[in-house]
Amino acid sequence: MSMIDRYRKPGGFIQLLNLIETTGKDKQEKFLKMIYDENPAWESEIKKRLLTIDKILAWNPTYLAEIFPRVQPLQLAMVVGGLPKEKAEQFMKILNFKERKNVEEILKEKTPNPGETTAGIMKLFAEIRKMESEGTLHFEKFDPGMVIPEDIEEKLGRGFIPLLVTDSSPSASGDPTVASTGPAGGIPASVAEEMTMLRRKLVQLTQENQRLQQDNSSMKDKLDQIKKIA
């Protein structure tokens, strides 16, 4: 039996994704190579949806504020302590005051080794997937490229790759649709991946614009209050 065969059943895609996410980097690369050799479409779709620290750092802080409180401070510290300086600083800025203070206190006493950092990252990933399965975290709101379409195993088996287009990432016609790529859809996988990245960037820019509008409105209210006091 090939590696993919056991995961072609409903729910198999997410099981395989979770397996790869919770392995070390070297083993992860071997898994992906095995999958690519069997079926490049599966490998492409798995890679698009793999959780990484870089992806998490690119998410809207509003949604990260729902995730980090569910992870123990020690685990967050193990993640931060093992990151390159620039990414560690970026990660710390996302944490709220209490979380940041706890992480700083832990790192004063302990410097994580690579194994502890990997364990912390896996714990963070596992919590995100748990929230996704519980329905308390909705990727379509902030990172549509991470959404796993229903029956993806069946769709991939029929030779096309489903692309989910949401209200926050409209298609050229303005209508939310589900398009297909690959042999059946006529869109090369490389183009599909670029489209997904562009949609993700559009969502991020839209969310940033909304945040700036909220900040502007808040500043205007404060200015009005100051004028009234004056």
C-alpha positions in Angstrom: 0.0 0.0 0.0 1.3 3.4 -0.9 1.6 6.2 1.7 -1.4 8.1 0.3 -3.8 5.2 -0.1 -4.5 4.9 3.6 -5.5 8.6 3.6 -7.8 8.7 0.6 -10.8 8.1 2.9 -12.9 11.1 4.2 -10.9 13.0 6.8 -7.7 11.4 5.6 -6.2 14.6 4.2 -6.4 16.4 7.6 -5.0 13.2 9.3 -2.0 13.2 6.9 -1.6 17.0 7.3 -1.5 16.6 11.1 1.0 13.8 10.9 3.4 15.9 8.8 2.9 19.0 11.0 3.9 17.1 14.1 7.2 15.6 12.8 10.6 17.1 12.8 11.8 19.1 9.7 14.0 16.3 8.3 11.3 13.7 8.6 8.7 16.2 7.3 10.8 16.7 4.1 11.0 13.0 3.6 7.3 12.6 3.9 6.6 15.4 1.4 9.1 13.8 -1.0 7.3 10.4 -0.7 4.0 12.1 -1.3 5.3 14.0 -4.3 6.7 10.9 -5.9 3.3 9.2 -5.6 1.0 12.2 -6.4 2.3 15.8 -6.9 -1.2 17.2 -6.5 -1.5 15.8 -2.9 1.9 17.1 -2.1 1.0 20.6 -3.4 -2.2 20.8 -1.4 -0.6 19.5 1.7 2.3 22.1 1.5 -0.2 24.9 1.0 -2.0 24.1 4.2 1.0 23.2 6.4 1.2 25.4 9.5 4.5 27.3 9.8 5.7 30.0 12.2 6.0 32.4 9.2 2.3 31.9 8.4 1.2 32.4 11.9 3.3 35.6 12.2 1.5 36.9 9.1 -2.0 36.4 10.6 -4.1 39.2 11.9 -3.3 39.7 15.6 -7.0 39.7 16.4 -7.2 36.0 15.7 -3.9 35.2 17.3 -5.3 36.8 20.5 -7.8 33.9 20.5 -5.0 31.3 20.1 -2.2 32.2 22.4 -4.2 32.2 25.7 -4.8 28.5 25.1 -1.1 27.7 25.0 0.9 27.4 28.2 3.4 30.2 28.8 6.2 27.7 29.0 5.4 26.4 25.5 5.2 29.9 24.1 8.6 30.6 25.7 10.1 27.5 24.1 8.9 28.7 20.7 10.1 32.2 21.1 13.4 31.2 22.6 14.3 29.0 19.6 13.5 31.5 16.9 16.0 33.8 15.1 16.2 37.2 16.8 14.1 39.1 14.3 11.3 36.5 14.3 11.4 36.2 18.1 10.9 40.0 18.4 8.0 39.9 15.9 6.4 37.0 17.9 6.8 38.9 21.2 5.1 42.0 19.8 2.0 39.9 19.0 1.7 38.7 22.6 -0.4 40.7 25.1 1.3 42.3 28.1 0.7 39.4 30.4 1.8 36.7 27.9 4.9 38.7 27.0 5.9 39.2 30.7 5.5 35.4 31.4 7.6 34.5 28.4 10.3 37.0 29.4 10.4 35.6 32.9 10.7 32.0 31.7 13.5 32.9 29.2 15.5 34.6 31.9 15.7 31.3 33.7 15.9 28.9 30.8 17.2 28.8 27.2 15.4 26.1 25.2 17.3 23.5 23.3 16.2 22.5 19.8 14.0 19.6 21.0 12.1 21.9 23.4 11.6 24.5 20.7 10.2 21.8 18.4 7.9 20.5 21.1 6.6 24.0 21.8 5.9 24.6 18.1 4.1 21.3 17.8 2.0 22.2 20.8 1.1 25.5 19.2 0.2 23.8 15.9 -1.9 21.1 17.7 -3.9 23.8 19.5 -4.6 25.6 16.3 -5.8 22.4 14.7 -7.9 21.6 17.7 -9.6 25.1 17.5 -10.2 24.5 13.8 -11.9 21.2 14.4 -14.0 22.6 17.3 -15.2 25.4 15.0 -13.7 28.2 17.2 -11.1 29.2 14.6 -12.2 30.0 11.1 -9.4 30.2 8.5 -11.8 31.6 5.9 -11.9 34.9 7.9 -8.2 35.6 7.8 -6.3 33.0 5.7 -8.5 31.4 3.0 -5.6 29.4 1.6 -5.6 27.3 4.7 -9.2 26.2 4.3 -9.6 22.5 3.6 -12.6 22.0 1.2 -15.1 19.2 1.9 -14.4 15.9 0.1 -10.9 17.1 -0.8 -9.8 13.5 -1.0 -12.5 12.6 -3.5 -11.8 15.8 -5.6 -8.0 15.1 -5.7 -8.8 11.5 -6.7 -10.8 12.8 -9.6 -7.8 14.7 -10.8 -8.5 18.3 -9.9 -7.6 20.6 -7.0 -10.4 22.6 -5.3 -9.7 26.3 -4.7 -12.0 27.9 -2.2 -12.9 31.6 -2.9 -14.6 33.3 0.0 -16.4 36.6 0.5 -13.2 38.1 1.8 -11.3 37.0 -1.3 -13.7 37.6 -4.2 -13.2 36.2 -7.6 -12.8 38.4 -10.7 -16.5 38.3 -11.2 -17.2 39.3 -7.6 -19.1 36.0 -6.9 -17.8 33.6 -4.3 -17.2 30.3 -6.1 -15.3 27.1 -5.9 -13.0 26.8 -8.8 -10.9 23.8 -9.9 -7.4 23.5 -11.2 -5.3 20.8 -12.7 -6.2 18.6 -15.6 -10.0 19.0 -15.1 -10.0 22.7 -14.4 -7.4 23.8 -16.9 -5.4 25.9 -14.5 -1.8 24.8 -13.8 -1.0 24.1 -10.1 1.7 26.8 -10.1 -0.8 29.4 -11.2 -3.3 28.2 -8.7 -0.8 28.5 -5.9 0.1 32.0 -7.0 -3.6 32.9 -7.0 -4.0 31.5 -3.5 -1.0 33.7 -2.3 -2.5 36.8 -3.9 -5.9 36.2 -2.3 -4.2 35.7 1.1 -2.4 39.0 0.6 -5.6 40.7 -0.3 -7.3 39.5 2.8 -4.4 40.7 4.9 -4.4 44.1 3.3 -8.2 44.4 3.8 -7.9 43.5 7.4 -5.1 46.0 7.9 -7.2 48.7 6.3 -10.1 47.9 8.6 -7.8 48.1 11.6 -6.5 51.5 10.5 -10.1 52.7 10.0 -11.0 51.6 13.5 -7.9 53.3 14.9 -8.7 56.5 13.0 -12.3 56.4 14.4 -11.1 55.9 17.9 -8.6 58.8 17.6 -11.4 61.0 16.3 -13.6 60.2 19.3 -10.8 60.9 21.7 -10.1 64.3 19.9 -13.8 65.2 20.2 -13.8 64.4 23.9 -10.7 66.6 24.4 -12.4 69.4 22.5 -15.5 69.1 24.7 -13.3 69.2 27.9 -11.4 72.2 26.6 
